[in-house]
Amino acid sequence: MTNSLEKIAVGGGCHWCTEAVFQALKGVEKVEQGYVASDPPFEEFSEGVIIHFNPQIISLEILIEIHLHTHKSTSNHSFRSKYRSAVYCFTEEQKREVQHILTQLQNEFEQSLITQILPFQRFQASRESLHDYYRSNPEKPFCERYIAPKLQFLLKQYSNRLK
């Protein structure tokens, strides 16, 4: 089964939130939480995750759709260097597919998407104590305030996609 897995990296908000969202989805086998970097001018690390998924169970399009709806993908706020709204591609083919998907999904948003499509260059895992943050700390105020609403959104809009 491992041979059939693909991967994509995404960032947009806190990596604790992003990790919890994608861990909840059927077809996502592994989520690596940490920091992602691309080519200049985006060579600085920004919070993100690498998603290892089975495209026979969940498509790249659904993953990106969920990503866009679970972070502020149309807001160019002051924390964008720490929380870069991006999809990091591993191949040119993946980049073309993501460009097509973002163009199609723009129709679901009133404002323009600011999510960038960038080449994946480097990843640095966050420290072990932060991995599986929501699963380990669901009662913490941060989790209740920021992560639980995203998971409620998934339950409402994508319940057939949840584990």
C-alpha positions in Angstrom: 0.0 0.0 0.0 2.9 2.4 0.8 3.9 2.4 -2.9 0.5 3.9 -3.9 1.0 7.0 -1.6 1.5 10.4 -3.0 2.6 13.5 -1.0 1.9 17.2 -1.1 2.9 19.9 1.4 0.7 22.7 2.5 0.8 25.7 4.8 -1.5 28.5 5.8 -2.1 28.6 9.5 -0.7 27.0 12.6 0.8 23.6 11.9 -1.1 22.1 14.9 -4.4 23.1 13.2 -3.3 21.9 9.7 -2.0 18.6 11.1 -5.3 17.9 12.9 -7.4 18.7 9.9 -5.6 16.3 7.6 -5.1 13.5 10.2 -8.9 13.3 10.3 -9.3 12.4 6.7 -9.8 9.0 5.1 -7.0 8.2 2.7 -4.4 10.3 4.6 -1.9 7.9 5.9 0.6 10.2 7.5 1.0 13.9 8.3 4.4 15.4 9.1 4.2 18.6 11.1 6.9 21.2 10.9 8.3 23.9 8.7 8.5 24.1 4.9 10.8 26.2 2.7 10.8 26.9 -1.0 12.9 28.9 -3.5 13.7 32.6 -3.0 12.1 34.7 -2.0 10.3 32.0 0.1 13.4 30.2 1.4 12.6 31.0 5.0 10.8 28.3 6.9 7.0 28.7 7.4 4.7 26.4 9.4 3.3 23.6 7.3 2.7 19.9 6.9 3.6 17.2 4.5 0.5 15.0 3.7 1.1 11.4 2.6 -2.2 10.3 1.0 -3.7 7.5 -1.1 -5.1 9.1 -4.3 -7.4 6.0 -4.7 -9.2 7.1 -1.5 -8.8 10.9 -1.5 -8.0 13.1 -4.4 -5.5 16.0 -4.5 -8.4 18.2 -5.4 -10.3 17.4 -2.2 -7.2 17.9 -0.1 -6.6 21.3 -1.6 -10.3 22.2 -1.3 -10.3 21.3 2.4 -7.0 23.2 2.9 -8.4 26.4 1.3 -11.5 26.2 3.5 -9.7 25.5 6.8 -7.3 28.5 6.8 -7.6 32.1 5.8 -6.7 31.5 2.1 -7.9 34.9 1.0 -6.4 37.0 3.8 -3.0 38.6 3.5 -2.6 39.2 7.2 0.5 40.3 9.0 1.6 36.8 10.0 1.9 35.5 6.5 5.7 35.0 6.8 5.1 32.6 9.7 1.9 31.2 8.2 2.5 31.3 4.4 -0.6 30.3 2.5 0.9 27.8 0.0 0.8 24.5 -1.7 4.3 23.1 -2.0 4.6 20.8 -5.1 7.1 18.0 -5.5 6.9 17.7 -9.3 6.1 19.9 -12.3 3.2 17.7 -13.1 1.8 18.2 -9.6 2.3 22.0 -9.9 0.2 22.0 -13.1 -2.5 20.0 -11.4 -2.5 22.3 -8.4 -2.7 25.4 -10.7 -5.8 23.9 -12.4 -7.4 23.0 -9.1 -6.9 26.5 -7.6 -8.4 28.1 -10.7 -11.5 25.8 -10.4 -11.8 26.4 -6.6 -11.6 30.2 -6.9 -15.3 30.1 -7.8 -16.1 29.0 -4.2 -14.6 32.2 -2.7 -15.8 35.8 -3.0 -12.3 37.2 -2.5 -9.2 36.2 -4.5 -7.2 33.3 -3.2 -3.7 34.3 -2.0 -2.5 30.7 -1.7 0.7 30.4 -3.6 1.9 27.4 -5.6 5.6 26.9 -4.7 8.2 24.2 -5.3 9.0 22.1 -2.2 12.6 22.5 -1.2 13.2 21.7 2.4 11.3 20.5 5.5 12.2 20.6 9.1 10.0 18.6 11.5 8.7 20.4 14.6 9.9 19.0 17.9 8.4 15.7 18.9 6.4 17.1 21.8 4.3 19.1 19.3 3.4 16.1 17.1 -0.2 14.9 17.3 -0.9 18.1 19.2 -4.7 18.1 19.0 -4.9 14.4 19.7 -2.8 14.8 22.8 -4.3 18.1 24.0 -8.0 18.5 22.8 -9.0 20.2 26.0 -6.3 22.9 25.8 -7.7 26.4 25.2 -5.8 26.7 21.9 -7.3 23.5 20.6 -10.8 24.4 21.7 -10.6 27.8 20.2 -8.8 27.2 16.9 -8.8 23.5 16.0 -12.2 22.2 17.2 -14.1 24.7 14.9 -12.1 23.4 11.9 -12.9 19.8 12.8 -16.6 20.8 13.3 -16.5 22.3 9.8 -15.1 19.1 8.4 -17.8 17.1 10.2 -20.5 19.4 8.7 -19.1 19.7 5.1 -17.0 16.6 4.6 -18.4 13.9 7.0 -18.1 11.2 4.3 -14.3 12.0 4.1 -13.6 11.5 7.8 -12.0 8.5 9.5 
